[in-house]
């Protein structure tokens, strides 16, 4: 966010206060979050903004406006504002749409993420160019952010394949996998659980908190799995609690949602022989 936009926002808040409109601390916090410099720290959708506004209405008790200037100065200001008030009110309704419009355009014009395509072992997905593959033995592939320094758990994304003894539905495998997470006991707490669409394939997503007893840290893990031809493909993103939010959106929107299974030769349509 450019400094000019921050200036416009402060000017807008000043105009509201000058025209005797009361801004609660909760509304101020919501506006502050909307104008965070890092897009990841802002609200990610209009629904999140509405939820925050509705919660502030419930949790914020009505309060009397506080005065930060002495009475004499306030009387002087009030006299001066009598002539400027119509202009200030018009300015509010002119500046606010400009701020909203510029913020919206700025969000849509964010530079696209440079990606690399992974296409091996019958799967395809894309990952950011500032991530890299690392050697791994027990996983199909593993990628981590470049130049990431971690004293304990390095943020990582990896894919494993679970060979099934017989054909299972997504619902069957989901029930089994959730039981496995719940079996970890008090060390595991499911935060999010529900279906997810990966192209033409239906999958299931679970996000849970856990405890790494080796590194003595709490972590969050996102797992997405799909079932195909007696195989379950498990896509996992794991990071320490404090690092998890930094890469979660990139992993979900860029890596996981680009995941595809390559069709085998027998599944590909062939040209008719005349």
C-alpha positions as CSV (number, residue, x, y, z in Angstrom):
1,X,0.0,0.0,0.0
2,X,1.5,3.3,-1.0
3,X,1.9,6.1,1.7
4,X,-0.6,8.3,-0.2
5,X,-3.4,5.7,0.4
6,X,-2.6,5.7,4.1
7,X,-2.7,9.5,4.1
8,X,-6.1,9.4,2.4
9,X,-7.4,6.9,5.0
10,X,-6.2,9.1,7.9
11,X,-7.8,12.1,6.2
12,X,-11.1,10.2,5.9
13,X,-11.1,9.2,9.6
14,X,-10.3,12.8,10.5
15,X,-13.2,14.1,8.5
16,X,-15.5,11.6,10.2
17,X,-14.4,12.8,13.6
18,X,-14.7,16.4,12.7
19,X,-18.3,16.0,11.6
20,X,-19.1,14.5,15.0
21,X,-19.4,10.9,13.8
22,X,-18.1,8.4,16.4
23,X,-15.7,5.7,15.3
24,X,-15.5,2.8,17.7
25,X,-12.2,1.1,18.4
26,X,-13.5,-2.1,16.7
27,X,-14.3,-0.3,13.5
28,X,-10.9,1.4,13.6
29,X,-9.3,-2.1,14.0
30,X,-11.2,-3.4,11.0
31,X,-10.2,-0.4,8.8
32,X,-6.6,-0.8,10.0
33,X,-6.6,-4.5,8.9
34,X,-8.1,-3.6,5.5
35,X,-5.1,-1.3,4.9
36,X,-2.3,-3.6,6.0
37,X,0.8,-3.3,3.8
38,X,1.2,-7.1,3.4
39,X,-1.9,-8.5,1.5
40,X,-1.7,-11.7,3.5
41,X,-2.5,-9.7,6.7
42,X,-5.6,-8.1,5.2
43,X,-9.1,-9.6,5.1
44,X,-9.1,-12.2,2.3
45,X,-12.8,-11.8,1.3
46,X,-15.8,-9.6,1.7
47,X,-17.4,-12.3,3.8
48,X,-14.5,-12.0,6.4
49,X,-15.1,-8.2,6.5
50,X,-18.8,-8.6,7.1
51,X,-18.1,-11.2,9.8
52,X,-15.8,-8.9,11.6
53,X,-18.3,-6.0,11.4
54,X,-21.1,-8.2,12.7
55,X,-19.0,-9.4,15.6
56,X,-18.0,-5.8,16.5
57,X,-21.7,-4.9,16.7
58,X,-22.3,-7.7,19.2
59,X,-19.1,-7.4,21.3
60,X,-18.6,-3.6,21.4
61,X,-20.7,-1.9,24.1
62,X,-21.8,1.7,23.3
63,X,-19.4,4.2,24.8
64,X,-19.3,7.9,25.1
65,X,-17.0,9.7,22.7
66,X,-13.7,10.7,24.3
67,X,-12.4,14.2,24.0
68,X,-8.7,14.8,23.3
69,X,-8.7,18.5,23.2
70,X,-9.7,21.0,25.9
71,X,-13.0,22.7,25.9
72,X,-11.8,26.1,24.8
73,X,-10.0,24.7,21.7
74,X,-13.0,22.6,20.9
75,X,-15.3,25.7,21.0
76,X,-12.9,27.4,18.7
77,X,-12.8,24.4,16.3
78,X,-16.6,24.1,16.3
79,X,-17.0,27.7,15.3
80,X,-14.6,27.3,12.4
81,X,-16.2,24.0,11.3
82,X,-19.6,25.6,11.0
83,X,-18.6,27.2,7.8
84,X,-16.5,24.2,6.6
85,X,-18.9,21.4,7.6
86,X,-20.8,21.1,4.3
87,X,-17.5,20.9,2.4
88,X,-16.2,18.3,4.8
89,X,-19.2,16.1,4.5
90,X,-19.0,16.3,0.7
91,X,-15.3,15.4,0.9
92,X,-16.1,12.3,3.0
93,X,-18.4,10.9,0.3
94,X,-15.9,11.8,-2.5
95,X,-12.7,10.5,-0.8
96,X,-14.1,7.2,0.6
97,X,-15.1,5.7,-2.9
98,X,-11.6,6.7,-4.2
99,X,-9.9,4.9,-1.3
100,X,-12.1,1.8,-1.8
101,X,-11.5,1.9,-5.6
102,X,-7.8,2.2,-5.3
103,X,-7.5,-0.6,-2.8
104,X,-9.6,-2.8,-5.0
105,X,-7.6,-2.1,-8.1
106,X,-4.4,-2.6,-6.2
107,X,-5.6,-6.0,-5.0
108,X,-6.4,-7.1,-8.5
109,X,-3.2,-5.8,-10.0
110,X,-0.9,-7.8,-7.6
111,X,1.9,-9.3,-9.7
112,X,1.3,-13.0,-10.5
113,X,3.4,-15.6,-8.7
114,X,6.1,-17.1,-10.9
115,X,5.6,-20.8,-10.8
116,X,7.4,-24.0,-11.8
117,X,5.5,-27.0,-13.1
118,X,6.1,-30.4,-11.6
119,X,5.2,-33.4,-13.8
120,X,6.5,-36.7,-12.7
121,X,5.2,-40.1,-11.6
122,X,1.8,-39.5,-13.1
123,X,1.0,-36.3,-11.3
124,X,1.2,-32.6,-12.1
125,X,1.1,-29.5,-10.0
126,X,2.6,-26.0,-9.9
127,X,4.7,-24.4,-7.1
128,X,6.3,-21.0,-6.6
129,X,9.7,-20.4,-8.2
130,X,11.0,-19.3,-4.8
131,X,10.4,-22.9,-3.5
132,X,12.7,-25.8,-4.3
133,X,12.6,-29.6,-4.4
134,X,14.7,-31.4,-1.7
135,X,16.0,-35.0,-1.6
136,X,13.5,-37.4,0.0
137,X,13.2,-41.1,0.5
138,X,9.8,-42.0,1.9
139,X,7.8,-39.4,0.0
140,X,6.9,-38.9,-3.7
141,X,8.3,-35.4,-3.6
142,X,9.0,-32.6,-1.1
143,X,9.4,-28.9,-1.7
144,X,10.3,-26.1,0.8
145,X,10.6,-22.3,0.5
146,X,14.1,-21.1,-0.5
147,X,16.2,-19.2,2.0
148,X,14.0,-20.2,4.9
149,X,15.8,-20.3,8.3
150,X,14.0,-22.3,10.9
151,X,15.3,-23.4,14.3
152,X,12.9,-26.3,14.4
153,X,10.3,-27.3,11.8
154,X,11.0,-26.1,8.3
155,X,7.8,-25.2,6.4
156,X,7.3,-28.0,3.9
157,X,4.9,-29.4,1.3
158,X,5.1,-33.1,0.4
159,X,3.1,-35.8,-1.4
160,X,2.8,-39.4,-0.3
161,X,0.9,-42.3,-1.9
162,X,-1.0,-44.9,0.1
163,X,-1.4,-48.2,-1.7
164,X,-4.9,-49.6,-0.9
165,X,-5.6,-53.3,-0.7
166,X,-9.0,-52.9,-2.3
167,X,-11.1,-50.2,-3.9
168,X,-12.2,-47.6,-1.4
169,X,-14.5,-44.6,-1.8
170,X,-13.3,-41.1,-0.8
171,X,-15.8,-41.3,2.2
172,X,-14.2,-44.6,3.4
173,X,-10.7,-43.3,3.2
174,X,-11.7,-40.0,4.8
175,X,-13.2,-41.8,7.8
176,X,-10.1,-43.9,8.2
177,X,-7.7,-40.8,8.0
178,X,-9.7,-38.7,10.5
179,X,-9.7,-41.6,12.9
180,X,-5.9,-41.7,12.5
181,X,-5.6,-38.0,13.4
182,X,-8.0,-38.4,16.4
183,X,-5.9,-41.3,17.6
184,X,-3.1,-38.9,18.4
185,X,-5.2,-37.9,21.4
186,X,-4.8,-34.5,23.1
187,X,-1.8,-33.7,20.9
188,X,-4.1,-33.2,17.9
189,X,-7.0,-30.9,17.4
190,X,-8.9,-30.6,14.1
191,X,-9.5,-27.0,13.0
192,X,-11.0,-27.3,9.6
193,X,-12.5,-30.3,7.7
194,X,-14.5,-30.5,4.5
195,X,-14.6,-31.4,0.8
196,X,-12.4,-29.7,-1.8
197,X,-12.4,-29.8,-5.6
198,X,-9.1,-30.4,-7.4
199,X,-10.0,-29.9,-11.1
200,X,-12.4,-32.7,-12.0
201,X,-11.5,-34.7,-8.9
202,X,-13.3,-34.5,-5.6
203,X,-11.0,-34.5,-2.5
204,X,-11.1,-34.0,1.2
205,X,-9.2,-31.4,3.3
206,X,-8.3,-31.4,7.0
207,X,-6.3,-28.9,8.9
208,X,-5.3,-29.7,12.5
209,X,-2.9,-28.6,15.2
210,X,-0.4,-31.1,16.6
211,X,2.7,-31.3,18.8
212,X,6.2,-32.3,17.6
213,X,7.7,-34.0,20.6
214,X,11.2,-34.2,18.9
215,X,11.5,-30.5,18.3
216,X,9.3,-29.6,21.3
217,X,7.1,-27.2,19.2
218,X,3.4,-27.0,18.2
219,X,2.6,-27.2,14.5
220,X,-0.3,-27.0,12.1
221,X,-0.8,-29.4,9.3
222,X,-3.0,-29.3,6.2
223,X,-3.8,-32.6,4.5
224,X,-5.7,-33.0,1.2
225,X,-6.3,-36.5,-0.2
226,X,-8.0,-38.0,-3.2
227,X,-8.6,-41.6,-4.0
228,X,-8.0,-43.1,-7.5
229,X,-7.4,-46.6,-8.8
230,X,-6.6,-48.3,-5.4
231,X,-4.3,-45.4,-4.5
232,X,-4.7,-42.5,-2.1
233,X,-2.7,-39.4,-2.9
234,X,-2.0,-37.3,0.2
235,X,-0.9,-33.7,-0.2
236,X,0.5,-32.3,3.1
237,X,1.6,-28.8,4.2
238,X,3.2,-28.6,7.6
239,X,4.8,-25.8,9.5
240,X,5.4,-24.5,13.0
241,X,2.4,-22.5,14.4
242,X,4.2,-19.1,14.0
243,X,5.2,-19.9,10.4
244,X,2.1,-21.7,9.1
245,X,0.0,-18.6,8.1
246,X,2.9,-17.2,6.0
247,X,2.7,-19.9,3.4
248,X,-0.7,-21.5,3.9
249,X,-2.6,-19.4,1.3
250,X,0.2,-19.9,-1.3
251,X,0.2,-23.6,-0.8
252,X,-3.6,-23.9,-1.0
253,X,-4.2,-21.6,-3.9
254,X,-1.1,-22.2,-6.0
255,X,0.1,-25.8,-5.2
256,X,-2.9,-27.8,-4.0
257,X,-5.5,-26.4,-6.4
258,X,-3.2,-27.0,-9.4
259,X,-2.7,-30.7,-8.5
260,X,-3.8,-33.0,-11.3
261,X,-3.5,-36.7,-12.0
262,X,-2.2,-37.5,-15.5
263,X,-4.4,-39.8,-17.5
264,X,-2.8,-43.1,-18.4
265,X,-2.4,-44.0,-22.1
266,X,-5.4,-46.4,-21.9
267,X,-7.6,-43.6,-20.6
268,X,-6.7,-41.1,-23.3
269,X,-9.1,-41.0,-26.3
270,X,-7.8,-42.5,-29.5
271,X,-8.5,-41.5,-33.0
272,X,-10.9,-43.9,-34.8
273,X,-9.4,-46.2,-37.4
274,X,-11.2,-46.1,-40.7
